[in-house]
Amino acid sequence: MYDAPPMLSATAVVPRVSIALCLLATLAACGSSGGGGGELRGTYKVGRPYTIDGITYVPTEEFNHTETGVASWYGPGFHGRATANGERYDQHDRTAAHRTLQMPSMVRVTNLENGRSTIVRINDRGPFSRNRVIDLSRAAASDLDMMRNGTANVRIEQLSAESHTVKEVAQGGGGPMDQKAALERLAANRKSGNVPVMTASATAAPPPEPAPAPPPATVQASWPTNPRAPAVPTTPVAAGAGAGGTGPTVTSLVSTASLGGGSFYVQTGAFSNVANAERQRSSIASYGTSEISQGSAAGRDVYRVRIGPYTTADAAGLVADRLKRSGYGDVRVVAD
């Protein structure tokens, strides 16, 4: 589920000036996630150190965090599911996943390739693919105009006053709606000064020159388009376990030898029974083009379920990360 001195030009003041209204838009759709009126209570969470794929992450309470790196986004397949702090993920909210920042906290994310910025609330953990610093919601990714390419080089700047504000509300049990109300009061106090009023929910600073080439579009093409993903993954049967029953006709069965070289796949499981493999293949169909690859191990036929192909291991890693976060533990990137 990441620093530059303040700019002094008239146009460059836009991101700073428009923070107040960005904050209002950030949480505008949070009513279904928590807050008053019988909704879920809010929680404040830093969390203990945890290890993913051999890497240990240490969550830390910060209020002036800055970071540069590559951002990705997640939406279909996770909409409506629980986030790491107990809220429900809404791809239409401006939220994000970060590996170590406290939840909730507020950050401004700037796309260094086009200058666009947006404000997001951290309420989830991730991303766990290497070389990624933040995983944005669909709405935030749209603000930054990065949905087509799937990733973007970004700068993350934590908003200290806003992070303190949502912390205090969450510690008192206030959910997203209560946090929104507190941010509105903070924004109103700022607007009472000589701060120009902006109307955009996402801001655009002057783009840097020259703009670097965008990341390959193949990453976005590999992401799921079906907004509904399986709530509970199918548990794979280990190769050689021998599940009974006659499986359905498998139209996606391919031979490992028939695949072209130089391609990367995301393997989600290996089965000794083709019917079990087909069931899992159907359950992961919303994550990309899935297939069953037939091979052998210890003298037995093995049916491997996988998604792809992808042109790079990095692109396949994005999909593997999302599958792991959905509960598919035996996920790996393989090359042919």
ZADO-1210 file (C-alpha; in nm, 4 decimals, padded with zeros to 6 digits):
<atoms>
<atom x="00.0000" y="00.0000" z="00.0000" code="MET" pos="1"/>
<atom x="00.8512" y="00.9276" z="-00.1270" code="TYR" pos="2"/>
<atom x="01.1689" y="01.7979" z="-00.1437" code="ASP" pos="3"/>
<atom x="01.2054" y="02.1201" z="-00.2892" code="ALA" pos="4"/>
<atom x="01.2232" y="02.4724" z="-00.1456" code="PRO" pos="5"/>
<atom x="00.9032" y="02.6758" z="-00.1501" code="PRO" pos="6"/>
<atom x="00.8350" y="02.8488" z="-00.4810" code="MET" pos="7"/>
<atom x="00.7832" y="03.2218" z="-00.4726" code="LEU" pos="8"/>
<atom x="00.6189" y="03.3017" z="-00.8046" code="SER" pos="9"/>
<atom x="00.2546" y="03.4065" z="-00.8248" code="ALA" pos="10"/>
<atom x="00.1566" y="03.0897" z="-01.0037" code="THR" pos="11"/>
<atom x="00.3608" y="02.8665" z="-00.7793" code="ALA" pos="12"/>
<atom x="00.1636" y="02.9741" z="-00.4759" code="VAL" pos="13"/>
<atom x="-00.1386" y="02.7880" z="-00.6127" code="VAL" pos="14"/>
<atom x="-00.0710" y="02.4524" z="-00.4385" code="PRO" pos="15"/>
<atom x="-00.0146" y="02.6271" z="-00.1036" code="ARG" pos="16"/>
<atom x="-00.3125" y="02.8585" z="-00.1350" code="VAL" pos="17"/>
<atom x="-00.5539" y="02.5904" z="-00.2459" code="SER" pos="18"/>
<atom x="-00.4790" y="02.3439" z="00.0312" code="ILE" pos="19"/>
<atom x="-00.7900" y="02.4499" z="00.2171" code="ALA" pos="20"/>
<atom x="-01.0293" y="02.3695" z="-00.0630" code="LEU" pos="21"/>
<atom x="-00.8333" y="02.0584" z="-00.1602" code="CYS" pos="22"/>
<atom x="-00.8919" y="01.9324" z="00.1910" code="LEU" pos="23"/>
<atom x="-01.2657" y="01.9797" z="00.1529" code="LEU" pos="24"/>
<atom x="-01.2703" y="01.7797" z="-00.1678" code="ALA" pos="25"/>
<atom x="-01.0406" y="01.5142" z="-00.0247" code="THR" pos="26"/>
<atom x="-01.2992" y="01.3854" z="00.2205" code="LEU" pos="27"/>
<atom x="-01.6185" y="01.4876" z="00.0425" code="ALA" pos="28"/>
<atom x="-01.7316" y="01.1327" z="-00.0180" code="ALA" pos="29"/>
<atom x="-01.6371" y="00.9802" z="00.3162" code="CYS" pos="30"/>
<atom x="-01.9865" y="00.9594" z="00.4622" code="GLY" pos="31"/>
<atom x="-02.0150" y="00.5865" z="00.4065" code="SER" pos="32"/>
<atom x="-01.6863" y="00.5109" z="00.5800" code="SER" pos="33"/>
<atom x="-01.7183" y="00.6427" z="00.9310" code="GLY" pos="34"/>
<atom x="-01.7945" y="00.9357" z="01.1576" code="GLY" pos="35"/>
<atom x="-02.1115" y="01.0390" z="01.3370" code="GLY" pos="36"/>
<atom x="-02.4708" y="00.9388" z="01.2848" code="GLY" pos="37"/>
<atom x="-02.4165" y="00.5744" z="01.3721" code="GLY" pos="38"/>
<atom x="-02.1282" y="00.5312" z="01.1304" code="GLU" pos="39"/>
<atom x="-01.8026" y="00.3511" z="01.2156" code="LEU" pos="40"/>
<atom x="-01.5866" y="00.5209" z="01.4767" code="ARG" pos="41"/>
<atom x="-01.2483" y="00.6478" z="01.3737" code="GLY" pos="42"/>
<atom x="-00.9193" y="00.5040" z="01.4958" code="THR" pos="43"/>
<atom x="-00.5669" y="00.6401" z="01.5136" code="TYR" pos="44"/>
<atom x="-00.2961" y="00.3894" z="01.4318" code="LYS" pos="45"/>
<atom x="00.0789" y="00.3923" z="01.3993" code="VAL" pos="46"/>
<atom x="00.1354" y="00.0197" z="01.4251" code="GLY" pos="47"/>
<atom x="00.4194" y="-00.2159" z="01.5026" code="ARG" pos="48"/>
<atom x="00.7027" y="-00.3118" z="01.2653" code="PRO" pos="49"/>
<atom x="00.5979" y="-00.5718" z="01.0084" code="TYR" pos="50"/>
<atom x="00.7718" y="-00.7771" z="00.7426" code="THR" pos="51"/>
<atom x="00.6583" y="-00.8315" z="00.3828" code="ILE" pos="52"/>
<atom x="00.8640" y="-01.0414" z="00.1399" code="ASP" pos="53"/>
<atom x="01.1657" y="-01.0271" z="00.3706" code="GLY" pos="54"/>
<atom x="01.1578" y="-00.6476" z="00.4115" code="ILE" pos="55"/>
<atom x="01.0793" y="-00.5002" z="00.7546" code="THR" pos="56"/>
<atom x="00.8866" y="-00.1723" z="00.7676" code="TYR" pos="57"/>
<atom x="00.8770" y="00.0404" z="01.0833" code="VAL" pos="58"/>
<atom x="00.5675" y="00.2651" z="01.1108" code="PRO" pos="59"/>
<atom x="00.6529" y="00.6020" z="01.2656" code="THR" pos="60"/>
<atom x="00.4504" y="00.9009" z="01.3757" code="GLU" pos="61"/>
<atom x="00.5703" y="01.1963" z="01.1696" code="GLU" pos="62"/>
<atom x="00.4381" y="01.5413" z="01.0868" code="PHE" pos="63"/>
<atom x="00.6981" y="01.6769" z="00.8433" code="ASN" pos="64"/>
<atom x="00.7665" y="01.3750" z="00.6233" code="HIS" pos="65"/>
<atom x="00.8937" y="01.4381" z="00.2708" code="THR" pos="66"/>
<atom x="00.9744" y="01.1786" z="00.0094" code="GLU" pos="67"/>
<atom x="01.0212" y="01.1387" z="-00.3643" code="THR" pos="68"/>
<atom x="00.9711" y="00.8281" z="-00.5723" code="GLY" pos="69"/>
<atom x="00.7230" y="00.6444" z="-00.7888" code="VAL" pos="70"/>
<atom x="00.3515" y="00.6406" z="-00.7124" code="ALA" pos="71"/>
<atom x="00.1041" y="00.3789" z="-00.8296" code="SER" pos="72"/>
<atom x="-00.2726" y="00.3584" z="-00.7804" code="TRP" pos="73"/>
<atom x="-00.5306" y="00.1002" z="-00.6831" code="TYR" pos="74"/>
<atom x="-00.9045" y="00.0908" z="-00.7278" code="GLY" pos="75"/>
<atom x="-01.0920" y="-00.1944" z="-00.8986" code="PRO" pos="76"/>
<atom x="-01.0692" y="-00.5091" z="-00.6936" code="GLY" pos="77"/>
<atom x="-01.0338" y="-00.3219" z="-00.3615" code="PHE" pos="78"/>
<atom x="-01.3383" y="-00.0936" z="-00.3608" code="HIS" pos="79"/>
<atom x="-01.5419" y="-00.1509" z="-00.0434" code="GLY" pos="80"/>
<atom x="-01.2794" y="-00.3591" z="00.1344" code="ARG" pos="81"/>
<atom x="-01.1340" y="-00.2823" z="00.4751" code="ALA" pos="82"/>
<atom x="-00.8257" y="-00.0608" z="00.4882" code="THR" pos="83"/>
<atom x="-00.5440" y="-00.1048" z="00.7380" code="ALA" pos="84"/>
<atom x="-00.7033" y="00.1365" z="00.9875" code="ASN" pos="85"/>
<atom x="-01.0476" y="-00.0260" z="00.9699" code="GLY" pos="86"/>
<atom x="-01.2194" y="00.2082" z="00.7267" code="GLU" pos="87"/>
<atom x="-01.3751" y="00.0971" z="00.3985" code="ARG" pos="88"/>
<atom x="-01.1723" y="00.1759" z="00.0893" code="TYR" pos="89"/>
<atom x="-01.3580" y="00.4022" z="-00.1519" code="ASP" pos="90"/>
<atom x="-01.1778" y="00.4500" z="-00.4815" code="GLN" pos="91"/>
<atom x="-01.3702" y="00.7753" z="-00.5330" code="HIS" pos="92"/>
<atom x="-01.2217" y="00.9349" z="-00.2181" code="ASP" pos="93"/>
<atom x="-00.8845" y="01.1058" z="-00.2203" code="ARG" pos="94"/>
<atom x="-00.6974" y="00.8607" z="00.0021" code="THR" pos="95"/>
<atom x="-00.3722" y="00.6680" z="-00.0182" code="ALA" pos="96"/>
<atom x="-00.1691" y="00.3801" z="00.1211" code="ALA" pos="97"/>
<atom x="00.1747" y="00.4423" z="00.2720" code="HIS" pos="98"/>
<atom x="00.4057" y="00.1892" z="00.4297" code="ARG" pos="99"/>
<atom x="00.5039" y="00.3780" z="00.7468" code="THR" pos="100"/>
<atom x="00.3090" y="00.7030" z="00.8030" code="LEU" pos="101"/>
<atom x="00.0500" y="00.7071" z="01.0783" code="GLN" pos="102"/>
<atom x="-00.3162" y="00.6637" z="00.9903" code="MET" pos="103"/>
<atom x="-00.4816" y="00.9022" z="00.9397" code="PRO" pos="104"/>
<atom x="-00.2405" y="01.1688" z="00.8236" code="SER" pos="105"/>
<atom x="-00.2532" y="01.4220" z="00.5422" code="MET" pos="106"/>
<atom x="-00.0041" y="01.4628" z="00.2574" code="VAL" pos="107"/>
<atom x="00.0213" y="01.6605" z="-00.0626" code="ARG" pos="108"/>
<atom x="00.1335" y="01.4544" z="-00.3628" code="VAL" pos="109"/>
<atom x="00.2803" y="01.6335" z="-00.6653" code="THR" pos="110"/>
<atom x="00.3288" y="01.4682" z="-01.0015" code="ASN" pos="111"/>
<atom x="00.6794" y="01.5775" z="-01.0989" code="LEU" pos="112"/>
<atom x="00.6106" y="01.4991" z="-01.4630" code="GLU" pos="113"/>
<atom x="00.3290" y="01.7505" z="-01.5101" code="ASN" pos="114"/>
<atom x="00.3210" y="01.9627" z="-01.1926" code="GLY" pos="115"/>
<atom x="-00.0268" y="01.8586" z="-01.0835" code="ARG" pos="116"/>
<atom x="-00.0906" y="01.8201" z="-00.7096" code="SER" pos="117"/>
<atom x="-00.3607" y="01.6782" z="-00.4862" code="THR" pos="118"/>
<atom x="-00.4173" y="01.6296" z="-00.1128" code="ILE" pos="119"/>
<atom x="-00.4807" y="01.2772" z="00.0192" code="VAL" pos="120"/>
<atom x="-00.5528" y="01.1198" z="00.3558" code="ARG" pos="121"/>
<atom x="-00.3417" y="00.8171" z="00.4489" code="ILE" pos="122"/>
<atom x="-00.5693" y="00.5354" z="00.5684" code="ASN" pos="123"/>
<atom x="-00.4048" y="00.2169" z="00.4358" code="ASP" pos="124"/>
<atom x="-00.0744" y="00.0308" z="00.4215" code="ARG" pos="125"/>
<atom x="00.1237" y="-00.0312" z="00.1039" code="GLY" pos="126"/>
<atom x="00.2470" y="-00.0413" z="-00.1643" code="PRO" pos="127"/>
<atom x="00.4647" y="-00.3488" z="-00.1179" code="PHE" pos="128"/>
<atom x="00.6102" y="-00.3627" z="-00.4677" code="SER" pos="129"/>
<atom x="00.9700" y="-00.2491" z="-00.4617" code="ARG" pos="130"/>
<atom x="01.0507" y="00.1038" z="-00.5791" code="ASN" pos="131"/>
<atom x="00.7031" y="00.2385" z="-00.4961" code="ARG" pos="132"/>
<atom x="00.6505" y="00.5078" z="-00.2326" code="VAL" pos="133"/>
<atom x="00.2712" y="00.5580" z="-00.2262" code="ILE" pos="134"/>
<atom x="-00.0403" y="00.3870" z="-00.3598" code="ASP" pos="135"/>
<atom x="-00.3121" y="00.6390" z="-00.4518" code="LEU" pos="136"/>
<atom x="-00.6853" y="00.5971" z="-00.4826" code="SER" pos="137"/>
<atom x="-00.8424" y="00.6159" z="-00.8255" code="ARG" pos="138"/>
<atom x="-00.9688" y="00.9702" z="-00.7611" code="ALA" pos="139"/>
<atom x="-00.6251" y="01.0930" z="-00.6528" code="ALA" pos="140"/>
<atom x="-00.4596" y="00.9265" z="-00.9517" code="ALA" pos="141"/>
<atom x="-00.7085" y="01.1047" z="-01.1784" code="SER" pos="142"/>
<atom x="-00.6168" y="01.4376" z="-01.0164" code="ASP" pos="143"/>
<atom x="-00.2541" y="01.3763" z="-01.1044" code="LEU" pos="144"/>
<atom x="-00.3381" y="01.2591" z="-01.4593" code="ASP" pos="145"/>
<atom x="-00.1492" y="00.9324" z="-01.4076" code="MET" pos="146"/>
<atom x="-00.4223" y="00.6746" z="-01.4669" code="MET" pos="147"/>
<atom x="-00.3293" y="00.6023" z="-01.8268" code="ARG" pos="148"/>
<atom x="00.0373" y="00.5381" z="-01.7496" code="ASN" pos="149"/>
<atom x="-00.0337" y="00.3727" z="-01.4164" code="GLY" pos="150"/>
<atom x="00.2656" y="00.5229" z="-01.2350" code="THR" pos="151"/>
<atom x="00.4263" y="00.8647" z="-01.1959" code="ALA" pos="152"/>
<atom x="00.7309" y="01.0214" z="-01.0335" code="ASN" pos="153"/>
<atom x="00.6002" y="01.2173" z="-00.7364" code="VAL" pos="154"/>
<atom x="00.6984" y="01.4275" z="-00.4379" code="ARG" pos="155"/>
<atom x="00.5200" y="01.3664" z="-00.1062" code="ILE" pos="156"/>
<atom x="00.4949" y="01.6511" z="00.1458" code="GLU" pos="157"/>
<atom x="00.3187" y="01.5886" z="00.4744" code="GLN" pos="158"/>
<atom x="00.0861" y="01.8641" z="00.5955" code="LEU" pos="159"/>
<atom x="00.1709" y="01.9128" z="00.9626" code="SER" pos="160"/>
<atom x="-00.1321" y="02.1095" z="01.0866" code="ALA" pos="161"/>
<atom x="-00.3754" y="01.8906" z="00.8970" code="GLU" pos="162"/>
<atom x="-00.2092" y="01.5710" z="01.0209" code="SER" pos="163"/>
<atom x="-00.2311" y="01.6926" z="01.3813" code="HIS" pos="164"/>
<atom x="-00.5975" y="01.7794" z="01.3257" code="THR" pos="165"/>
<atom x="-00.7064" y="01.4397" z="01.1948" code="VAL" pos="166"/>
<atom x="-00.4988" y="01.2675" z="01.4638" code="LYS" pos="167"/>
<atom x="-00.6845" y="01.4485" z="01.7418" code="GLU" pos="168"/>
<atom x="-01.0240" y="01.3736" z="01.5896" code="VAL" pos="169"/>
<atom x="-00.9442" y="01.0063" z="01.5291" code="ALA" pos="170"/>
<atom x="-00.8090" y="00.9621" z="01.8815" code="GLN" pos="171"/>
<atom x="-01.1430" y="01.0872" z="02.0077" code="GLY" pos="172"/>
<atom x="-01.3265" y="00.8272" z="01.8005" code="GLY" pos="173"/>
<atom x="-01.4198" y="01.0607" z="01.5159" code="GLY" pos="174"/>
<atom x="-01.4468" y="00.8928" z="01.1766" code="GLY" pos="175"/>
<atom x="-01.3832" y="01.0394" z="00.8307" code="PRO" pos="176"/>
<atom x="-01.6878" y="01.2680" z="00.8457" code="MET" pos="177"/>
<atom x="-01.5755" y="01.4149" z="01.1783" code="ASP" pos="178"/>
<atom x="-01.2240" y="01.4559" z="01.0417" code="GLN" pos="179"/>
<atom x="-01.3694" y="01.6341" z="00.7390" code="LYS" pos="180"/>
<atom x="-01.5589" y="01.8753" z="00.9629" code="ALA" pos="181"/>
<atom x="-01.2420" y="01.9551" z="01.1594" code="ALA" pos="182"/>
<atom x="-01.0485" y="02.0162" z="00.8389" code="LEU" pos="183"/>
<atom x="-01.3248" y="02.2447" z="00.7184" code="GLU" pos="184"/>
<atom x="-01.2874" y="02.4512" z="01.0351" code="ARG" pos="185"/>
<atom x="-00.9119" y="02.4643" z="00.9804" code="LEU" pos="186"/>
<atom x="-00.9675" y="02.5727" z="00.6219" code="ALA" pos="187"/>
<atom x="-01.2181" y="02.8390" z="00.7314" code="ALA" pos="188"/>
<atom x="-00.9620" y="02.9861" z="00.9695" code="ASN" pos="189"/>
<atom x="-00.7147" y="03.0114" z="00.6850" code="ARG" pos="190"/>
<atom x="-00.9710" y="03.1648" z="00.4535" code="LYS" pos="191"/>
<atom x="-01.0422" y="03.4370" z="00.7087" code="SER" pos="192"/>
<atom x="-00.6978" y="03.5789" z="00.6324" code="GLY" pos="193"/>
<atom x="-00.5690" y="03.7319" z="00.3095" code="ASN" pos="194"/>
<atom x="-00.5585" y="03.4001" z="00.1284" code="VAL" pos="195"/>
<atom x="-00.7145" y="03.3929" z="-00.2211" code="PRO" pos="196"/>
<atom x="-00.9952" y="03.1418" z="-00.2669" code="VAL" pos="197"/>
<atom x="-00.9391" y="02.8647" z="-00.5206" code="MET" pos="198"/>
<atom x="-01.2110" y="02.6384" z="-00.6571" code="THR" pos="199"/>
<atom x="-01.0223" y="02.3384" z="-00.7924" code="ALA" pos="200"/>
<atom x="-00.9994" y="02.0159" z="-00.5935" code="SER" pos="201"/>
<atom x="-00.6679" y="01.9387" z="-00.7579" code="ALA" pos="202"/>
<atom x="-00.4106" y="02.2045" z="-00.8363" code="THR" pos="203"/>
<atom x="-00.1731" y="02.2498" z="-01.1242" code="ALA" pos="204"/>
<atom x="00.1664" y="02.4085" z="-01.0767" code="ALA" pos="205"/>
<atom x="00.3777" y="02.5095" z="-01.3760" code="PRO" pos="206"/>
<atom x="00.5080" y="02.1857" z="-01.5291" code="PRO" pos="207"/>
<atom x="00.8822" y="02.1305" z="-01.5095" code="PRO" pos="208"/>
<atom x="01.0840" y="02.1592" z="-01.8261" code="GLU" pos="209"/>
<atom x="01.1667" y="01.9403" z="-01.9931" code="PRO" pos="210"/>
<atom x="00.9045" y="01.6855" z="-01.8873" code="ALA" pos="211"/>
<atom x="01.0455" y="01.3317" z="-01.8729" code="PRO" pos="212"/>
<atom x="00.8914" y="01.0627" z="-02.0870" code="ALA" pos="213"/>
<atom x="00.5905" y="00.8946" z="-01.9242" code="PRO" pos="214"/>
<atom x="00.6192" y="00.5391" z="-01.7875" code="PRO" pos="215"/>
<atom x="00.5155" y="00.2598" z="-02.0238" code="PRO" pos="216"/>
<atom x="00.1408" y="00.2415" z="-02.0732" code="ALA" pos="217"/>
<atom x="00.1509" y="-00.1364" z="-02.0538" code="THR" pos="218"/>
<atom x="00.1297" y="-00.1247" z="-01.6742" code="VAL" pos="219"/>
<atom x="-00.2167" y="00.0298" z="-01.6740" code="GLN" pos="220"/>
<atom x="-00.3356" y="-00.2077" z="-01.9418" code="ALA" pos="221"/>
<atom x="-00.2590" y="-00.4975" z="-01.7101" code="SER" pos="222"/>
<atom x="-00.4703" y="-00.3692" z="-01.4233" code="TRP" pos="223"/>
<atom x="-00.8186" y="-00.5036" z="-01.3525" code="PRO" pos="224"/>
<atom x="-01.1192" y="-00.3412" z="-01.5135" code="THR" pos="225"/>
<atom x="-01.3843" y="-00.5293" z="-01.3193" code="ASN" pos="226"/>
<atom x="-01.4706" y="-00.3289" z="-01.0040" code="PRO" pos="227"/>
<atom x="-01.5652" y="-00.6467" z="-00.8182" code="ARG" pos="228"/>
<atom x="-01.2941" y="-00.8811" z="-00.7023" code="ALA" pos="229"/>
<atom x="-01.3462" y="-01.2038" z="-00.5066" code="PRO" pos="230"/>
<atom x="-01.3982" y="-01.1374" z="-00.1358" code="ALA" pos="231"/>
<atom x="-01.2340" y="-01.4650" z="-00.0354" code="VAL" pos="232"/>
<atom x="-00.9603" y="-01.6174" z="-00.2527" code="PRO" pos="233"/>
<atom x="-00.9744" y="-01.9788" z="-00.3510" code="THR" pos="234"/>
<atom x="-00.7280" y="-02.1823" z="-00.1456" code="THR" pos="235"/>
<atom x="-00.4835" y="-02.3607" z="-00.3781" code="PRO" pos="236"/>
<atom x="-00.4308" y="-02.7350" z="-00.3485" code="VAL" pos="237"/>
<atom x="-00.0600" y="-02.8110" z="-00.3376" code="ALA" pos="238"/>
<atom x="00.0824" y="-02.9876" z="-00.6375" code="ALA" pos="239"/>
<atom x="00.0732" y="-03.3623" z="-00.5839" code="GLY" pos="240"/>
<atom x="-00.2136" y="-03.3464" z="-00.3312" code="ALA" pos="241"/>
<atom x="-00.4535" y="-03.4975" z="-00.5830" code="GLY" pos="242"/>
<atom x="-00.8013" y="-03.3442" z="-00.5639" code="ALA" pos="243"/>
<atom x="-01.0870" y="-03.5636" z="-00.6746" code="GLY" pos="244"/>
<atom x="-01.3585" y="-03.4939" z="-00.9276" code="GLY" pos="245"/>
<atom x="-01.3640" y="-03.4249" z="-01.2972" code="THR" pos="246"/>
<atom x="-01.2888" y="-03.0658" z="-01.3862" code="GLY" pos="247"/>
<atom x="-01.4673" y="-02.8497" z="-01.6418" code="PRO" pos="248"/>
<atom x="-01.3409" y="-02.7993" z="-01.9908" code="THR" pos="249"/>
<atom x="-01.0480" y="-02.5622" z="-01.9631" code="VAL" pos="250"/>
<atom x="-01.0314" y="-02.3244" z="-02.2543" code="THR" pos="251"/>
<atom x="-00.7313" y="-02.1321" z="-02.1169" code="SER" pos="252"/>
<atom x="-00.4991" y="-02.4316" z="-02.0791" code="LEU" pos="253"/>
<atom x="-00.1656" y="-02.3757" z="-02.2492" code="VAL" pos="254"/>
<atom x="00.1607" y="-02.5628" z="-02.2603" code="SER" pos="255"/>
<atom x="00.4603" y="-02.4051" z="-02.0940" code="THR" pos="256"/>
<atom x="00.6699" y="-02.4862" z="-02.3985" code="ALA" pos="257"/>
<atom x="00.4380" y="-02.2865" z="-02.6260" code="SER" pos="258"/>
<atom x="00.4923" y="-01.9535" z="-02.4489" code="LEU" pos="259"/>
<atom x="00.7267" y="-01.6974" z="-02.5946" code="GLY" pos="260"/>
<atom x="01.0468" y="-01.6097" z="-02.4122" code="GLY" pos="261"/>
<atom x="01.1188" y="-01.2838" z="-02.2355" code="GLY" pos="262"/>
<atom x="00.7695" y="-01.2485" z="-02.0795" code="SER" pos="263"/>
<atom x="00.6765" y="-01.2085" z="-01.7142" code="PHE" pos="264"/>
<atom x="00.3747" y="-01.3610" z="-01.5402" code="TYR" pos="265"/>
<atom x="00.2148" y="-01.3449" z="-01.1989" code="VAL" pos="266"/>
<atom x="00.1653" y="-01.6997" z="-01.0716" code="GLN" pos="267"/>
<atom x="-00.1072" y="-01.7370" z="-00.8085" code="THR" pos="268"/>
<atom x="-00.1019" y="-02.1123" z="-00.7449" code="GLY" pos="269"/>
<atom x="-00.0050" y="-02.4616" z="-00.8614" code="ALA" pos="270"/>
<atom x="-00.2482" y="-02.7538" z="-00.8604" code="PHE" pos="271"/>
<atom x="-00.2431" y="-03.1250" z="-00.9302" code="SER" pos="272"/>
<atom x="-00.6057" y="-03.1136" z="-01.0465" code="ASN" pos="273"/>
<atom x="-00.7146" y="-02.9014" z="-01.3405" code="VAL" pos="274"/>
<atom x="-01.0602" y="-02.8379" z="-01.1899" code="ALA" pos="275"/>
<atom x="-00.9045" y="-02.6666" z="-00.8884" code="ASN" pos="276"/>
<atom x="-00.6817" y="-02.4640" z="-01.1156" code="ALA" pos="277"/>
<atom x="-00.9794" y="-02.3540" z="-01.3217" code="GLU" pos="278"/>
<atom x="-01.1675" y="-02.2423" z="-01.0112" code="ARG" pos="279"/>
<atom x="-00.8822" y="-02.0179" z="-00.9058" code="GLN" pos="280"/>
<atom x="-00.8345" y="-01.8886" z="-01.2583" code="ARG" pos="281"/>
<atom x="-01.1981" y="-01.7773" z="-01.2582" code="SER" pos="282"/>
<atom x="-01.1604" y="-01.6087" z="-00.9193" code="SER" pos="283"/>
<atom x="-00.8688" y="-01.3900" z="-01.0337" code="ILE" pos="284"/>
<atom x="-01.0074" y="-01.3004" z="-01.3766" code="ALA" pos="285"/>
<atom x="-01.0787" y="-00.9419" z="-01.2676" code="SER" pos="286"/>
<atom x="-00.7063" y="-00.8787" z="-01.2105" code="TYR" pos="287"/>
<atom x="-00.6015" y="-00.9332" z="-01.5713" code="GLY" pos="288"/>
<atom x="-00.5764" y="-01.1918" z="-01.8477" code="THR" pos="289"/>
<atom x="-00.5523" y="-01.5254" z="-01.6681" code="SER" pos="290"/>
<atom x="-00.4548" y="-01.8674" z="-01.7946" code="GLU" pos="291"/>
<atom x="-00.3555" y="-02.2156" z="-01.6844" code="ILE" pos="292"/>
<atom x="-00.0073" y="-02.3341" z="-01.7746" code="SER" pos="293"/>
<atom x="00.0544" y="-02.7092" z="-01.7794" code="GLN" pos="294"/>
<atom x="00.3910" y="-02.8409" z="-01.6659" code="GLY" pos="295"/>
<atom x="00.5361" y="-03.1214" z="-01.4586" code="SER" pos="296"/>
<atom x="00.6979" y="-03.1611" z="-01.1175" code="ALA" pos="297"/>
<atom x="00.8317" y="-03.4800" z="-00.9589" code="ALA" pos="298"/>
<atom x="00.6910" y="-03.6810" z="-01.2487" code="GLY" pos="299"/>
<atom x="00.3366" y="-03.5424" z="-01.2071" code="ARG" pos="300"/>
<atom x="00.1327" y="-03.3007" z="-01.4116" code="ASP" pos="301"/>
<atom x="00.1060" y="-02.9566" z="-01.2523" code="VAL" pos="302"/>
<atom x="-00.1423" y="-02.6869" z="-01.3509" code="TYR" pos="303"/>
<atom x="-00.0143" y="-02.3385" z="-01.2724" code="ARG" pos="304"/>
<atom x="-00.2549" y="-02.0452" z="-01.2617" code="VAL" pos="305"/>
<atom x="-00.1085" y="-01.7168" z="-01.3741" code="ARG" pos="306"/>
<atom x="-00.1851" y="-01.3696" z="-01.5103" code="ILE" pos="307"/>
<atom x="-00.0011" y="-01.2028" z="-01.7962" code="GLY" pos="308"/>
<atom x="00.2136" y="-01.1731" z="-01.9891" code="PRO" pos="309"/>
<atom x="00.3801" y="-00.8455" z="-01.8888" code="TYR" pos="310"/>
<atom x="00.6739" y="-00.6872" z="-02.0648" code="THR" pos="311"/>
<atom x="00.8683" y="-00.6140" z="-01.7444" code="THR" pos="312"/>
<atom x="00.9026" y="-00.7703" z="-01.4009" code="ALA" pos="313"/>
<atom x="00.8127" y="-00.4317" z="-01.2511" code="ASP" pos="314"/>
<atom x="00.4760" y="-00.4288" z="-01.4255" code="ALA" pos="315"/>
<atom x="00.4037" y="-00.7828" z="-01.3092" code="ALA" pos="316"/>
<atom x="00.5082" y="-00.6824" z="-00.9569" code="GLY" pos="317"/>
<atom x="00.2324" y="-00.4213" z="-00.9405" code="LEU" pos="318"/>
<atom x="-00.0317" y="-00.6861" z="-01.0036" code="VAL" pos="319"/>
<atom x="00.1347" y="-00.9312" z="-00.7636" code="ALA" pos="320"/>
<atom x="00.1239" y="-00.6652" z="-00.4928" code="ASP" pos="321"/>
<atom x="-00.2492" y="-00.6156" z="-00.5356" code="ARG" pos="322"/>
<atom x="-00.3162" y="-00.9880" z="-00.5281" code="LEU" pos="323"/>
<atom x="-00.1178" y="-01.0244" z="-00.2038" code="LYS" pos="324"/>
<atom x="-00.3185" y="-00.7463" z="-00.0462" code="ARG" pos="325"/>
<atom x="-00.6361" y="-00.9262" z="-00.1498" code="SER" pos="326"/>
<atom x="-00.5319" y="-01.2377" z="00.0395" code="GLY" pos="327"/>
<atom x="-00.3556" y="-01.4483" z="-00.2223" code="TYR" pos="328"/>
<atom x="-00.0479" y="-01.5482" z="-00.0249" code="GLY" pos="329"/>
<atom x="00.1215" y="-01.7806" z="-00.2740" code="ASP" pos="330"/>
<atom x="00.1840" y="-01.5166" z="-00.5397" code="VAL" pos="331"/>
<atom x="00.5087" y="-01.4775" z="-00.7271" code="ARG" pos="332"/>
<atom x="00.6450" y="-01.3203" z="-01.0447" code="VAL" pos="333"/>
<atom x="00.7856" y="-01.5752" z="-01.2885" code="VAL" pos="334"/>
<atom x="00.9662" y="-01.5350" z="-01.6207" code="ALA" pos="335"/>
<atom x="00.9417" y="-01.7438" z="-01.9353" code="ASP" pos="336"/>
</atoms>
